[in-house]
Amino acid sequence: MSSSMPQPETAPIVACTISRDVQNFDLLIEDMEDALGESWGDLGFAEALAFFGQPEAEGMEFVALAMDETDEDNLVLMTEIITQAKARDIKVILIAEDVTPAALHSLLRQGADEFVPYPLPEGELAQAINRVRAVEEAPTPAVNAPQLKAGAQKDGALIVVHGLAGGTGATTLAVNLAWELACADKDDAPSVCLLDLDLQFGAVATFLDLPRREVVYEMLADTETMDEEIFGQALLTYEDKLQVLTAPTDMLPLDLVTSEDITKILDIARNQFDYVIVDMPSTLVQWSETVLNSAHVYFAMLELDMRSAQNTLRFKRALQSEDLPVEKLRYVMNRAPKFTDLNAKGRVKRMAESLSISIDVNLPDGGKPITQANDHGLPLANSAPKSPLRREIAKLAASIHDLKGDQAKAA
């Protein structure tokens, strides 16, 4: 007489990691076990493509694609993995360590649903899993665009941020200044609109974790028919407080829009909002003059280095040669030296004197938390509220709001 022992039921596999070697991501293993127990598996890059064609892949909820700088040579393979996963309605969480922004941008454009930096922040993977599952369960919401009123005449303040060299923190300042202004008065919150006019490399969408949409290009390509309704449809609402015009989906030539187009966009924005913050491309274009002439304050971002000094000098000369209002410029020193660093403070003073400028705002170096906040798509007020950089930007926003209030009372 034969007998058979009952076999224990194995947990269904609902997710898997995909990597060159998962042992290189030991924290990922721990977090996957904490979140899913034994309901996950592991695949290599080549194995993943074969797996997607098997029946077992039909029950998959998501994959965690883990990569580091060594894997950037296999971007084509990574792209194919994401494409095959999305074709089967499998969510993709991208785990990346020391990967260039260009590679990350490329993979996110292919359809990766979430990005989490490695080493994994505490609880971040679990939150990412909850978000992709929530998207799976919830119906697709309508785009949260503001309803603008035709004929409004707010005459909002136009504040422009322009980086005089790459990496000077212009977008970080623009995004966080806009958010601090939107939160400046709890009882009577001002309306704020953030415009990303860097049509090629604009990162406002990334810094606020907002999607880029084709409707932005459609609006820019046909500003003759643009009105308040069309402009409002191109905006996205962030946290019910801030309206954002992101850069277009694709990289576009900076001369796609003319000075007349920019004038119309700025006029509509200023009529609809109390504050309009503009993040400019570092390149001077034909419509830069339009923005400068319209601006109430034009923040020029620089750092304590030779390239910033040289670019500042060339920038000033370019504006002066065209008789443009250089007096509107307010120079902002990012990563300014600490109060006790007398040697560096002396260098800042000598730099300002040699360029015949005044450093109006000094922003401290926020360090790694700033990069992490930008990567996670969160304002500093939400991700690093005690950061010295966040505090300085909050002070700047408060002084701007107080000045506008005083001017309104005087009028």
C-alpha positions as CSV (number, residue, x, y, z in Angstrom):
1,M,0.0,0.0,0.0
2,S,1.4,3.3,-1.0
3,S,0.9,6.7,0.6
4,S,1.9,10.1,-0.3
5,M,2.7,13.0,2.1
6,P,0.7,16.2,1.4
7,Q,2.9,18.8,-0.2
8,P,3.0,22.3,1.4
9,E,1.6,24.9,-0.9
10,T,4.3,27.3,-2.2
11,A,3.6,31.0,-2.2
12,P,2.9,32.3,-5.7
13,I,5.6,34.4,-7.2
14,V,4.3,37.9,-7.6
15,A,7.6,39.8,-8.2
16,C,11.2,39.2,-9.0
17,T,14.5,41.1,-9.0
18,I,16.4,41.4,-12.3
19,S,20.1,42.1,-12.1
20,R,23.6,41.1,-13.2
21,D,24.1,39.6,-9.7
22,V,21.6,40.2,-7.0
23,Q,24.3,39.5,-4.4
24,N,25.7,43.0,-5.3
25,F,22.4,44.4,-3.9
26,D,22.2,42.8,-0.5
27,L,19.9,45.5,0.9
28,L,17.5,44.8,-1.9
29,I,17.3,41.2,-0.9
30,E,16.5,42.1,2.7
31,D,13.8,44.6,1.7
32,M,12.2,42.2,-0.8
33,E,12.0,39.5,1.9
34,D,10.5,42.0,4.3
35,A,7.9,43.2,1.8
36,L,7.0,39.9,0.1
37,G,8.3,37.0,2.2
38,E,9.0,34.1,-0.2
39,S,6.7,35.4,-3.0
40,W,9.5,36.7,-5.1
41,G,12.3,35.3,-7.3
42,D,15.5,36.4,-9.0
43,L,16.5,36.6,-12.6
44,G,19.5,37.6,-14.6
45,F,19.2,40.1,-17.5
46,A,19.1,37.5,-20.3
47,E,16.9,35.1,-18.2
48,A,14.3,37.8,-17.7
49,L,13.6,38.2,-21.4
50,A,13.0,34.4,-21.7
51,F,10.9,34.4,-18.6
52,F,8.5,37.0,-19.9
53,G,7.4,34.6,-22.6
54,Q,6.5,31.9,-20.1
55,P,3.0,31.3,-18.5
56,E,4.4,32.0,-15.0
57,A,4.9,35.7,-16.0
58,E,1.2,36.3,-16.3
59,G,0.8,36.5,-12.5
60,M,3.7,38.9,-12.0
61,E,2.8,42.3,-10.4
62,F,6.2,44.0,-10.7
63,V,9.9,43.5,-11.3
64,A,12.7,45.3,-9.5
65,L,15.4,46.1,-12.1
66,A,18.7,46.6,-10.2
67,M,21.7,48.1,-11.9
68,D,24.9,50.0,-11.2
69,E,27.4,52.0,-13.3
70,T,28.9,48.7,-14.8
71,D,25.5,47.9,-16.4
72,E,25.3,51.2,-18.4
73,D,27.0,49.3,-21.2
74,N,23.8,47.2,-21.4
75,L,21.3,50.0,-21.7
76,V,19.8,48.4,-24.8
77,L,19.1,45.2,-22.9
78,M,17.7,47.1,-20.0
79,T,15.4,49.0,-22.3
80,E,14.2,45.8,-23.8
81,I,13.5,44.3,-20.4
82,I,11.3,47.3,-19.5
83,T,9.6,47.2,-22.9
84,Q,8.7,43.5,-22.5
85,A,7.5,44.0,-18.9
86,K,5.3,46.9,-19.8
87,A,3.9,45.0,-22.8
88,R,2.7,42.4,-20.3
89,D,1.3,45.0,-17.9
90,I,4.1,44.3,-15.3
91,K,5.2,47.3,-13.3
92,V,8.9,48.2,-13.2
93,I,10.7,49.6,-10.2
94,L,14.2,50.8,-11.1
95,I,16.9,50.4,-8.5
96,A,20.1,52.3,-9.5
97,E,23.5,52.9,-7.9
98,D,25.9,55.4,-9.3
99,V,24.1,55.6,-12.7
100,T,24.4,58.7,-14.8
101,P,21.4,61.0,-15.0
102,A,21.3,60.4,-18.8
103,A,21.0,56.7,-18.4
104,L,18.3,57.1,-15.7
105,H,16.3,59.5,-17.8
106,S,16.5,57.1,-20.8
107,L,15.2,54.2,-18.8
108,L,12.4,56.2,-17.1
109,R,11.3,57.4,-20.5
110,Q,11.0,53.8,-21.6
111,G,8.3,53.3,-19.0
112,A,9.8,52.5,-15.6
113,D,7.1,53.2,-13.0
114,E,9.3,54.0,-9.9
115,F,12.9,54.9,-9.2
116,V,14.6,54.1,-5.9
117,P,18.4,55.0,-5.4
118,Y,20.7,52.4,-4.0
119,P,21.7,52.0,-1.1
120,L,17.9,51.9,-0.4
121,P,16.6,54.5,2.0
122,E,14.8,53.0,5.0
123,G,11.3,51.8,3.9
124,E,11.6,53.4,0.4
125,L,11.2,50.1,-1.5
126,A,8.1,49.2,0.5
127,Q,6.6,52.6,-0.3
128,A,7.4,52.1,-4.0
129,I,5.8,48.7,-4.0
130,N,2.7,50.2,-2.4
131,R,2.5,52.9,-5.0
132,V,2.7,50.6,-8.0
133,R,0.1,48.4,-6.4
134,A,-2.1,51.4,-5.7
135,V,-1.9,52.4,-9.4
136,E,-2.8,48.9,-10.4
137,E,-5.9,48.9,-8.2
138,A,-7.1,52.5,-8.8
139,P,-8.7,53.8,-11.9
140,T,-6.7,56.2,-14.0
141,P,-7.5,59.6,-12.6
142,A,-8.2,62.6,-14.8
143,V,-5.3,65.0,-15.2
144,N,-5.4,67.4,-12.3
145,A,-5.3,70.7,-14.3
146,P,-6.4,74.0,-12.8
147,Q,-9.4,75.8,-14.0
148,L,-8.3,79.3,-15.0
149,K,-10.7,82.2,-15.2
150,A,-10.7,84.2,-18.4
151,G,-10.2,88.0,-17.9
152,A,-8.4,87.7,-14.6
153,Q,-5.9,90.5,-13.8
154,K,-3.8,89.6,-10.9
155,D,-0.6,91.3,-12.2
156,G,1.5,88.6,-10.5
157,A,5.1,89.1,-9.6
158,L,7.5,87.5,-12.2
159,I,10.6,85.9,-10.5
160,V,13.2,84.4,-12.8
161,V,16.0,82.0,-11.9
162,H,19.0,81.6,-14.3
163,G,22.0,79.4,-13.8
164,L,25.2,81.0,-15.1
165,A,26.9,77.6,-15.2
166,G,25.8,74.0,-15.1
167,G,25.0,72.5,-11.7
168,T,24.7,75.9,-9.9
169,G,21.3,74.8,-8.4
170,A,19.0,77.0,-10.4
171,T,16.3,74.4,-10.8
172,T,16.6,73.5,-7.1
173,L,16.1,77.2,-6.2
174,A,13.2,77.7,-8.6
175,V,11.3,74.6,-7.5
176,N,11.7,75.2,-3.7
177,L,11.2,79.0,-3.9
178,A,7.9,78.3,-5.8
179,W,6.9,75.8,-3.1
180,E,7.8,78.0,-0.2
181,L,5.8,80.9,-1.8
182,A,2.8,78.6,-2.3
183,C,3.0,77.8,1.5
184,A,3.9,81.4,2.6
185,D,0.5,82.2,4.1
186,K,-1.7,79.4,5.6
187,D,-4.7,81.7,5.9
188,D,-4.5,83.3,2.5
189,A,-2.2,81.2,0.4
190,P,-1.0,83.0,-2.7
191,S,-1.4,81.3,-6.1
192,V,1.9,80.3,-7.6
193,C,2.8,79.0,-11.1
194,L,6.2,77.5,-11.9
195,L,7.2,77.6,-15.6
196,D,10.1,75.4,-16.8
197,L,11.3,77.2,-19.9
198,D,14.4,75.0,-20.3
199,L,12.9,73.2,-23.3
200,Q,15.7,70.8,-23.7
201,F,17.0,69.7,-20.3
202,G,14.3,71.1,-17.9
203,A,14.2,69.1,-14.7
204,V,11.3,70.6,-12.8
205,A,9.2,67.6,-13.7
206,T,11.8,65.3,-12.2
207,F,12.3,67.4,-9.1
208,L,8.5,67.2,-8.4
209,D,7.9,63.7,-9.7
210,L,5.4,65.0,-12.4
211,P,4.8,63.4,-15.8
212,R,5.9,65.2,-19.0
213,R,3.0,65.4,-21.4
214,E,2.6,66.0,-25.1
215,V,0.0,68.8,-24.4
216,V,2.9,71.1,-23.4
217,Y,4.5,70.8,-26.9
218,E,1.1,71.3,-28.5
219,M,0.6,74.5,-26.6
220,L,4.1,75.8,-27.4
221,A,3.8,75.0,-31.1
222,D,0.5,76.9,-31.5
223,T,0.5,79.8,-29.1
224,E,-1.6,81.9,-31.5
225,T,-4.7,79.9,-30.4
226,M,-3.6,79.7,-26.8
227,D,-6.0,81.1,-24.2
228,E,-6.5,80.6,-20.5
229,E,-8.2,77.3,-21.0
230,I,-5.5,75.8,-23.2
231,F,-2.8,77.2,-20.9
232,G,-4.5,75.7,-17.9
233,Q,-4.8,72.3,-19.6
234,A,-1.0,72.3,-20.0
235,L,-0.4,72.9,-16.3
236,L,-0.2,70.2,-13.6
237,T,-1.2,70.7,-10.0
238,Y,1.3,69.6,-7.3
239,E,-0.1,68.9,-3.9
240,D,-3.1,71.1,-4.5
241,K,-0.9,74.2,-4.0
242,L,1.4,74.7,-6.9
243,Q,0.7,74.9,-10.6
244,V,3.5,73.6,-12.9
245,L,4.3,73.9,-16.6
246,T,6.8,71.1,-17.2
247,A,9.3,71.0,-20.0
248,P,8.0,69.1,-23.1
249,T,8.3,65.3,-23.4
250,D,11.0,65.5,-26.1
251,M,14.1,67.6,-26.4
252,L,13.1,70.6,-28.5
253,P,15.1,73.5,-30.1
254,L,15.2,76.6,-27.9
255,D,14.0,78.7,-30.9
256,L,10.8,76.7,-31.1
257,V,9.2,79.6,-29.4
258,T,9.6,83.3,-30.3
259,S,9.6,86.4,-28.1
260,E,6.0,86.9,-28.9
261,D,5.1,83.4,-27.8
262,I,6.9,83.9,-24.5
263,T,5.3,87.3,-23.9
264,K,1.8,85.7,-24.3
265,I,2.7,82.8,-21.9
266,L,4.0,85.2,-19.3
267,D,1.0,87.6,-19.7
268,I,-1.5,84.8,-19.1
269,A,0.4,83.4,-16.2
270,R,0.8,86.8,-14.5
271,N,-2.8,87.5,-14.9
272,Q,-3.8,84.2,-13.3
273,F,-1.3,83.9,-10.5
274,D,0.1,86.0,-7.6
275,Y,3.6,84.7,-8.3
276,V,5.1,83.3,-11.5
277,I,8.5,81.5,-11.1
278,V,10.5,80.9,-14.3
279,D,13.3,78.4,-14.6
280,M,15.4,79.5,-17.5
281,P,17.9,77.6,-19.7
282,S,21.5,78.5,-19.1
283,T,21.8,79.4,-22.8
284,L,20.9,82.9,-23.9
285,V,18.2,82.8,-26.6
286,Q,16.3,85.3,-28.6
287,W,13.5,85.5,-26.0
288,S,15.8,85.9,-23.0
289,E,15.5,89.6,-23.5
290,T,11.7,89.3,-23.2
291,V,11.9,87.5,-19.9
292,L,14.4,89.9,-18.5
293,N,12.4,92.9,-19.4
294,S,9.3,91.4,-17.9
295,A,10.9,90.2,-14.7
296,H,10.5,91.9,-11.4
297,V,13.5,90.0,-10.0
298,Y,16.1,88.0,-12.0
299,F,18.2,85.7,-9.9
300,A,21.5,84.8,-11.5
301,M,23.0,81.7,-9.9
302,L,26.8,81.2,-9.6
303,E,29.3,79.4,-7.5
304,L,32.7,80.2,-6.1
305,D,34.8,79.0,-9.1
306,M,36.5,80.3,-12.2
307,R,33.8,79.1,-14.7
308,S,31.1,81.0,-12.8
309,A,33.2,84.1,-12.7
310,Q,34.0,84.0,-16.4
311,N,30.4,83.2,-17.3
312,T,29.1,86.0,-15.1
313,L,31.4,88.5,-16.8
314,R,30.3,87.4,-20.3
315,F,26.7,87.4,-19.2
316,K,26.9,91.0,-17.9
317,R,28.7,92.2,-21.1
318,A,26.1,90.5,-23.3
319,L,23.3,92.3,-21.5
320,Q,25.1,95.7,-21.4
321,S,25.9,95.5,-25.1
322,E,22.1,95.4,-25.8
323,D,21.3,98.0,-23.2
324,L,19.2,95.5,-21.2
325,P,18.3,96.2,-17.6
326,V,21.2,94.6,-15.7
327,E,20.0,96.3,-12.5
328,K,17.3,93.7,-12.3
329,L,19.9,91.0,-11.7
330,R,20.2,89.6,-8.2
331,Y,23.3,87.4,-7.9
332,V,22.9,84.3,-5.8
333,M,26.0,82.4,-4.5
334,N,25.2,78.7,-4.2
335,R,27.2,76.5,-1.9
336,A,28.4,79.6,-0.2
337,P,31.2,79.2,2.4
338,K,30.2,78.9,6.1
339,F,30.3,81.8,8.4
340,T,33.5,80.6,10.1
341,D,35.3,80.0,6.8
342,L,37.0,83.5,6.6
343,N,39.4,82.5,3.8
344,A,36.5,81.5,1.5
345,K,34.4,84.4,2.5
346,G,37.3,86.6,1.5
347,R,37.4,84.9,-1.9
348,V,33.7,85.6,-2.4
349,K,34.3,89.3,-1.6
350,R,37.2,89.5,-4.0
351,M,35.2,87.7,-6.7
352,A,32.3,90.2,-6.4
353,E,34.7,93.2,-6.5
354,S,36.5,91.9,-9.6
355,L,33.2,91.4,-11.4
356,S,31.7,94.7,-10.1
357,I,28.6,92.8,-8.8
358,S,26.9,92.5,-5.4
359,I,26.2,89.0,-4.0
360,D,22.7,89.5,-2.8
361,V,21.8,86.0,-1.6
362,N,24.1,83.3,-0.1
363,L,22.8,79.8,-0.1
364,P,24.7,77.1,1.9
365,D,25.7,73.7,0.6
366,G,22.9,71.3,1.4
367,G,24.9,68.2,0.7
368,K,23.5,64.8,-0.2
369,P,20.0,65.4,1.2
370,I,19.4,67.9,-1.6
371,T,20.3,65.4,-4.3
372,Q,18.1,62.8,-2.6
373,A,15.2,65.2,-2.4
374,N,15.5,66.0,-6.1
375,D,15.8,62.3,-7.1
376,H,12.7,61.5,-5.0
377,G,10.7,64.3,-6.5
378,L,10.1,66.2,-3.2
379,P,10.5,69.8,-2.2
380,L,13.0,70.3,0.6
381,A,10.2,71.4,3.0
382,N,8.9,67.8,2.8
383,S,12.1,65.8,2.6
384,A,14.6,67.8,4.5
385,P,12.8,70.6,6.4
386,K,15.7,71.3,8.7
387,S,18.3,71.6,5.9
388,P,20.2,74.9,6.1
389,L,19.5,75.4,2.4
390,R,15.8,74.9,2.8
391,R,15.8,77.5,5.7
392,E,17.5,80.1,3.5
393,I,15.1,79.6,0.6
394,A,12.2,79.8,3.1
395,K,13.6,83.2,4.3
396,L,14.0,84.4,0.8
397,A,10.4,83.4,0.0
398,A,9.1,85.1,3.1
399,S,11.0,88.4,2.3
400,I,9.5,88.3,-1.2
401,H,6.0,87.7,0.1
402,D,6.3,90.4,2.7
403,L,7.6,92.9,0.1
404,K,4.7,92.2,-2.2
405,G,2.3,92.6,0.7
406,D,3.8,96.0,1.6
407,Q,3.6,97.2,-2.0
408,A,-0.1,96.1,-2.1
409,K,-0.9,98.0,1.0
410,A,0.9,101.1,-0.3
411,A,-1.1,101.0,-3.5
